[in-house]
């Protein structure tokens, strides 16, 4: 009997160890990157997986990440607003408003820095902030992780996403970052215009779309690129429709919000903010870092005749000294028609980006 007893103990120990050593290997996720886009640099320590993206999507809409379980990331980044906030300022769980407009979450996999002031160097770092921010979701990471860990569904999803047991803040941010990197917008009319301009092969569907491009839209595009026209091309160009830099675009002569300067402490950075993408600009009102403009007409009016001079004004705003590019009503209409070609309905309506 002792002999069989020891065999039993050995088998229990053996299979227990074997069970603990089992690893789940996540499924690689293949990003669908448009042919005219550059390749996306994926961090080596956070490869894209099917399971990680699925987990990130669920966490993006998870209200348990907030202090009172009422607010998720998706509450301030609505799909219908191209994953921005239609309000000038977002309101946190304690009823406190921020002082900057919530940025649109578009093509984040190609960004070199995050937030209006660039204080986060990576997408993963950016995700860490809102959960603990006292004027946003106002939760501690230990509390948030504890709530997730109480769910068998989440424990299983984290295990499948990362091939190991355990939940922590880094895994949360990595999963959400994976999901956000899938949110690619590259199917607007502008994309077809751009691909035709640079001799990319157009599919039959794209050829049909190009046939709908109007003379006014093409004229607006020319005006957008012209140094003597709207002169927008210095800060907004290419597939991403943005240049990766900080700029003082002449909103104020003196600064209530120093923007990048508050991060670097360098007076030469005062009043500079991250240049945002113009993609889906039809849906992302209000505009500018503080959401001061409610309409595209106001935005165009600012660059046309509302530029304010200051020591850090972007030198590429060549007509700043005269208040702007001085567009007439006809030119404003053409420019606006072009800007509307940047709308990507397939992006804001993509079911893969919606709450399940």
Backbone torsions as a table, in degrees:
resi	resn	phi	psi	omega
1	UNK	NA	-40.0	178.2
2	UNK	-61.4	-38.1	-179.1
3	UNK	-60.8	-48.6	179.4
4	UNK	-66.2	-34.0	179.1
5	UNK	-63.0	-44.1	-180.0
6	UNK	-68.2	-36.0	175.5
7	UNK	-62.4	-41.9	178.8
8	UNK	-60.1	-46.9	179.8
9	UNK	-61.8	-39.6	179.4
10	UNK	-63.0	-45.2	-179.3
11	UNK	-64.7	-40.2	177.8
12	UNK	-61.2	-47.1	-179.5
13	UNK	-63.4	-41.5	-177.7
14	UNK	-62.3	-48.9	-177.7
15	UNK	-72.7	-28.4	175.8
16	UNK	-65.2	-45.7	178.5
17	UNK	-63.6	-40.4	-179.6
18	UNK	-63.8	-39.3	179.3
19	UNK	-64.6	-41.8	-178.9
20	UNK	-67.3	-26.0	-176.3
21	UNK	-86.0	-8.2	179.9
22	UNK	-65.3	131.1	178.8
23	UNK	-116.5	139.6	174.4
24	UNK	-95.3	126.9	-179.5
25	UNK	-99.0	111.3	-179.0
26	UNK	-62.6	156.6	-178.4
27	UNK	-86.9	124.3	178.7
28	UNK	-57.3	140.6	-179.5
29	UNK	-103.4	127.4	179.6
30	UNK	-96.8	110.7	178.3
31	UNK	-70.7	141.3	174.9
32	UNK	-95.9	91.3	-177.3
33	UNK	-93.8	124.6	179.4
34	UNK	-55.7	148.1	-173.0
35	UNK	-62.8	-25.6	-177.9
36	UNK	-95.4	6.0	178.1
37	UNK	-93.6	152.3	170.2
38	UNK	-70.3	164.5	175.4
39	UNK	-68.1	149.0	179.1
40	UNK	-92.0	133.4	176.0
41	UNK	-86.3	112.7	179.7
42	UNK	-96.4	129.6	179.4
43	UNK	-58.0	138.7	-179.4
44	UNK	-60.9	-30.7	-177.4
45	UNK	-90.6	7.8	177.5
46	UNK	-146.4	64.2	179.9
47	UNK	-65.0	151.1	-179.5
48	UNK	-75.6	130.3	175.6
49	UNK	-135.0	153.8	178.0
50	UNK	-59.3	-43.5	-178.0
51	UNK	-69.9	-36.4	178.4
52	UNK	-66.9	-40.8	178.2
53	UNK	-64.7	-42.8	178.9
54	UNK	-62.1	-42.7	177.3
55	UNK	-65.1	-44.1	180.0
56	UNK	-61.5	-38.1	177.1
57	UNK	-62.3	-43.5	180.0
58	UNK	-65.9	-40.9	-179.1
59	UNK	-69.2	-32.5	179.3
60	UNK	-59.3	-33.2	-179.3
61	UNK	-104.8	17.1	-175.9
62	UNK	-91.1	112.9	-178.3
63	UNK	-75.5	-15.2	178.4
64	UNK	-67.6	-10.5	176.4
65	UNK	-76.4	-8.6	177.9
66	UNK	-99.1	161.7	-174.3
67	UNK	-62.0	-34.2	-178.9
68	UNK	-112.4	14.2	176.3
69	UNK	62.5	32.1	-178.4
70	UNK	-117.8	-11.9	-171.1
71	UNK	-132.5	137.5	177.3
72	UNK	-119.5	173.3	174.6
73	UNK	-58.5	-38.7	-177.2
74	UNK	-65.1	-17.7	179.9
75	UNK	-69.6	-27.1	179.3
76	UNK	-106.8	4.3	178.9
77	UNK	-138.0	79.4	-172.5
78	UNK	-81.8	135.8	178.7
79	UNK	-54.8	-40.9	-177.9
80	UNK	-66.8	-18.6	177.4
81	UNK	-105.3	28.0	-176.9
82	UNK	55.2	39.1	177.8
83	UNK	61.2	40.6	168.1
84	UNK	-122.0	-174.4	-179.7
85	UNK	-107.8	123.5	179.1
86	UNK	-68.5	-12.3	175.7
87	UNK	-85.7	152.3	179.5
88	UNK	-58.7	-45.9	178.0
89	UNK	-128.6	141.5	176.5
90	UNK	-78.4	149.6	179.6
91	UNK	-111.9	128.3	-179.0
92	UNK	-81.7	-175.7	-173.6
93	UNK	-68.4	-20.5	179.5
94	UNK	-95.8	12.8	178.4
95	UNK	76.9	15.0	-179.4
96	UNK	-97.4	132.6	177.7
97	UNK	-89.7	148.2	171.8
98	UNK	-79.2	-171.7	179.3
99	UNK	-123.2	11.6	176.5
100	UNK	-136.1	149.4	178.6
101	UNK	-73.5	141.4	-179.4
102	UNK	-69.3	123.6	-175.7
103	UNK	-72.2	149.4	176.5
104	UNK	-70.7	141.9	180.0
105	UNK	-97.9	86.0	-174.8
106	UNK	-133.3	124.5	175.4
107	UNK	53.2	43.2	-176.9
108	UNK	-68.9	-19.6	179.9
109	UNK	-65.5	-12.4	179.6
110	UNK	-108.1	8.2	-177.7
111	UNK	-84.6	144.9	-179.8
112	UNK	-97.2	-14.4	177.9
113	UNK	-161.7	165.1	-168.5
114	UNK	-135.9	160.8	-169.9
115	UNK	73.1	160.0	179.6
116	UNK	-58.8	-30.9	-177.6
117	UNK	-101.3	3.5	175.2
118	UNK	70.0	23.7	-174.5
119	UNK	-74.3	-12.4	176.0
120	UNK	-111.1	131.9	-176.4
121	UNK	-87.6	-22.0	-178.3
122	UNK	-132.3	160.9	178.1
123	UNK	-63.2	-39.2	178.8
124	UNK	-62.3	-42.1	178.4
125	UNK	-63.2	-39.0	-178.9
126	UNK	-62.1	-37.7	-176.2
127	UNK	-69.6	-26.6	180.0
128	UNK	-61.2	-32.9	-167.1
129	UNK	-72.2	-51.6	-172.1
130	UNK	-59.5	-31.5	-177.4
131	UNK	-63.5	-41.6	-176.8
132	UNK	-93.8	-10.9	-177.6
133	UNK	-63.1	124.9	-175.4
134	UNK	-66.5	-18.5	177.1
135	UNK	-101.8	8.5	176.4
136	UNK	-119.5	-106.1	-174.4
137	UNK	-88.2	-16.8	166.7
138	UNK	48.2	56.1	176.8
139	UNK	-130.6	157.0	172.8
140	UNK	-91.5	152.0	179.0
141	UNK	-65.0	-41.1	177.3
142	UNK	-57.5	-40.9	178.2
143	UNK	-65.7	-44.8	-179.1
144	UNK	-61.6	-45.2	179.9
145	UNK	-63.9	-39.3	179.7
146	UNK	-61.7	-40.6	179.3
147	UNK	-65.5	-41.6	178.6
148	UNK	-66.8	-39.9	-176.9
149	UNK	-68.0	-19.8	178.2
150	UNK	-74.9	-10.6	-178.3
151	UNK	-100.6	122.9	177.4
152	UNK	-62.8	-35.1	179.3
153	UNK	-62.0	-46.1	179.4
154	UNK	-66.9	-41.0	178.6
155	UNK	-57.0	-42.6	179.5
156	UNK	-68.2	-40.3	-178.6
157	UNK	-66.8	-40.2	177.2
158	UNK	-65.4	-39.5	178.5
159	UNK	-61.5	-44.5	-179.5
160	UNK	-69.3	-33.8	-177.4
161	UNK	-73.0	-34.6	-172.8
162	UNK	-119.3	-1.1	175.4
163	UNK	70.5	16.2	178.8
164	UNK	-154.4	156.4	-178.5
165	UNK	-79.7	156.6	175.7
166	UNK	110.3	144.8	178.5
167	UNK	-123.1	135.5	173.5
168	UNK	-149.8	174.1	-174.9
169	UNK	-63.8	-35.4	-179.4
170	UNK	-65.9	-38.7	177.8
171	UNK	-68.4	-36.2	176.7
172	UNK	-60.8	-49.4	-177.7
173	UNK	-67.2	-36.4	178.6
174	UNK	-64.3	-42.0	-179.7
175	UNK	-65.2	-46.0	179.2
176	UNK	-63.4	-39.2	178.0
177	UNK	-61.6	-40.2	176.9
178	UNK	-59.8	-45.9	178.8
179	UNK	-60.8	-45.9	-177.3
180	UNK	-63.9	-31.1	179.4
181	UNK	-69.6	-18.7	177.0
182	UNK	-79.4	-13.5	-173.2
183	UNK	-83.7	77.3	-175.1
184	UNK	-102.6	128.8	176.6
185	UNK	-111.8	112.7	-178.7
186	UNK	-153.6	28.1	-176.1
187	UNK	-128.8	38.9	176.7
188	UNK	-91.3	172.3	175.2
189	UNK	-63.0	-34.7	176.8
190	UNK	-57.1	-39.6	-179.3
191	UNK	-60.7	-38.8	178.0
192	UNK	-68.2	-40.9	177.0
193	UNK	-62.0	-43.6	-179.5
194	UNK	-64.5	-46.1	-178.4
195	UNK	-64.7	-37.9	177.5
196	UNK	-66.8	-39.4	-179.0
197	UNK	-62.9	-37.5	-176.4
198	UNK	-105.0	20.9	169.6
199	UNK	62.8	34.3	169.3
200	UNK	-78.3	150.0	177.6
201	UNK	-70.7	128.2	179.1
202	UNK	-96.4	137.0	173.4
203	UNK	-71.1	170.3	177.8
204	UNK	-59.8	-40.3	178.3
205	UNK	-63.1	-42.1	179.8
206	UNK	-68.5	-36.3	176.4
207	UNK	-61.7	-39.8	178.1
208	UNK	-65.8	-39.5	178.5
209	UNK	-64.7	-40.9	-178.8
210	UNK	-62.5	-30.3	178.0
211	UNK	-65.7	-17.8	180.0
212	UNK	-92.4	-6.3	178.8
213	UNK	-66.3	129.0	-174.8
214	UNK	-92.4	158.5	175.2
215	UNK	-57.6	-35.3	179.4
216	UNK	-67.0	-38.4	178.3
217	UNK	-66.0	-40.4	177.6
218	UNK	-67.0	-39.2	178.1
219	UNK	-66.1	-37.9	177.0
220	UNK	-65.0	-36.6	176.9
221	UNK	-65.0	-43.7	177.0
222	UNK	-60.8	-42.3	179.1
223	UNK	-63.8	-40.7	178.9
224	UNK	-57.6	-39.2	-175.7
225	UNK	-88.8	-13.3	-171.7
226	UNK	-77.8	131.5	176.3
227	UNK	-64.7	-28.2	179.2
228	UNK	-102.2	10.4	178.0
229	UNK	-111.3	-118.8	179.9
230	UNK	-79.0	-23.6	174.4
231	UNK	55.6	46.3	-179.8
232	UNK	-91.6	-17.0	-165.8
233	UNK	-67.5	-21.6	-179.6
234	UNK	-62.1	-35.4	-175.3
235	UNK	-109.6	-16.4	-176.2
236	UNK	-135.5	105.6	179.1
237	UNK	-158.5	174.0	176.5
238	UNK	73.0	-175.7	-179.0
239	UNK	-60.0	-33.3	-177.6
240	UNK	-82.9	-15.3	-178.3
241	UNK	57.3	40.1	173.9
242	UNK	-164.1	154.2	171.9
243	UNK	-105.7	137.1	-176.7
244	UNK	-78.7	87.3	179.7
245	UNK	-160.5	173.5	173.5
246	UNK	-107.3	142.4	-175.6
247	UNK	-144.9	142.5	166.8
248	UNK	-94.8	106.2	-174.2
249	UNK	-96.5	23.6	170.2
250	UNK	78.1	28.6	179.0
251	UNK	-72.6	-36.7	-173.3
252	UNK	-140.0	149.5	173.6
253	UNK	-80.9	-32.7	174.1
254	UNK	-128.7	155.4	-167.6
255	UNK	-113.4	121.5	168.4
256	UNK	-78.6	-41.5	177.4
257	UNK	-110.6	116.6	-177.1
258	UNK	-79.1	-10.1	177.0
259	UNK	62.7	-127.4	-177.8
260	UNK	-58.4	-33.3	-179.4
261	UNK	-60.8	-30.5	178.5
262	UNK	-70.2	-21.8	179.0
263	UNK	-87.9	-44.7	-175.1
264	UNK	-86.6	-23.0	-174.3
265	UNK	74.0	7.0	-179.4
266	UNK	-94.7	118.8	-179.6
267	UNK	-57.6	-24.5	179.1
268	UNK	-70.0	-12.2	177.9
269	UNK	-99.5	-2.1	-177.6
270	UNK	-61.7	134.9	177.6
271	UNK	79.2	5.8	179.2
272	UNK	-97.7	138.3	179.5
273	UNK	-134.4	160.4	179.4
274	UNK	-59.9	135.2	174.5
275	UNK	-73.5	119.3	-178.8
276	UNK	-85.3	162.4	172.7
277	UNK	-70.6	150.3	173.2
278	UNK	-93.8	-0.3	179.2
279	UNK	-61.1	137.0	178.2
280	UNK	59.0	29.4	-177.0
281	UNK	-62.6	-23.1	176.7
282	UNK	-58.7	-30.1	-172.3
283	UNK	-102.7	-6.3	-167.3
284	UNK	-104.2	17.0	175.4
285	UNK	-61.8	150.5	-0.2
286	UNK	-78.6	169.0	-168.1
287	UNK	-114.6	162.1	-176.8
288	UNK	79.2	168.4	-174.2
289	UNK	-60.5	-28.5	-179.0
290	UNK	-108.1	10.6	176.7
291	UNK	60.1	31.2	-174.0
292	UNK	-73.9	-23.4	-178.9
293	UNK	-104.3	129.2	-176.6
294	UNK	-90.7	-21.1	-174.2
295	UNK	-133.7	160.5	175.2
296	UNK	-64.0	-33.2	178.4
297	UNK	-60.7	-39.1	177.9
298	UNK	-66.4	-39.9	179.0
299	UNK	-62.9	-49.0	179.5
300	UNK	-62.8	-38.4	178.1
301	UNK	-61.8	-37.3	178.1
302	UNK	-60.7	-50.0	-177.6
303	UNK	-72.7	-21.0	179.4
304	UNK	-79.9	-43.5	-173.8
305	UNK	-148.8	8.8	-174.6
306	UNK	-113.0	10.6	-177.6
307	UNK	-63.8	130.8	176.5
308	UNK	-104.4	133.0	-179.1
309	UNK	-82.1	143.4	175.5
310	UNK	-157.4	166.2	-175.8
311	UNK	-60.3	-25.8	-176.0
312	UNK	-105.7	16.0	-179.3
313	UNK	-54.2	139.3	179.6
314	UNK	-62.1	122.2	-178.9
315	UNK	-63.6	-17.8	178.7
316	UNK	-77.5	-8.8	170.8
317	UNK	-83.1	83.8	-165.7
318	UNK	-69.1	-22.8	-177.9
319	UNK	-108.2	25.2	-179.3
320	UNK	-60.3	-36.6	-177.5
321	UNK	-62.3	-22.7	177.8
322	UNK	-106.1	13.7	176.1
323	UNK	90.3	-4.4	179.8
324	UNK	142.1	-170.0	-173.3
325	UNK	-82.1	-7.9	174.0
326	UNK	57.5	57.4	176.5
327	UNK	-76.0	145.6	173.8
328	UNK	-89.4	177.3	-174.2
329	UNK	-61.6	-38.0	-179.8
330	UNK	-66.1	-43.2	179.6
331	UNK	-66.4	-38.8	177.7
332	UNK	-60.7	-41.1	179.8
333	UNK	-64.7	-42.5	178.9
334	UNK	-63.4	-44.4	-178.7
335	UNK	-62.6	-42.5	179.8
336	UNK	-63.7	-39.7	178.7
337	UNK	-62.5	-38.3	176.6
338	UNK	-66.1	-45.0	-177.9
339	UNK	-57.6	-31.5	179.1
340	UNK	-71.6	-16.7	175.9
341	UNK	-72.1	-10.3	178.9
342	UNK	-82.5	-1.6	179.9
343	UNK	-75.1	131.5	-177.7
344	UNK	-123.8	92.3	-177.9
345	UNK	-62.7	-32.4	-179.3
346	UNK	-66.2	-24.7	179.3
347	UNK	-76.1	-52.1	-175.6
348	UNK	-72.4	-19.2	-179.7
349	UNK	-105.7	7.1	-178.2
350	UNK	-64.9	117.9	-177.4
351	UNK	-63.9	-23.1	179.7
352	UNK	-69.0	-16.3	-179.2
353	UNK	-101.4	-5.1	-176.2
354	UNK	-88.2	163.5	175.5
355	UNK	-67.1	137.6	-179.2
356	UNK	-79.8	NA	NA
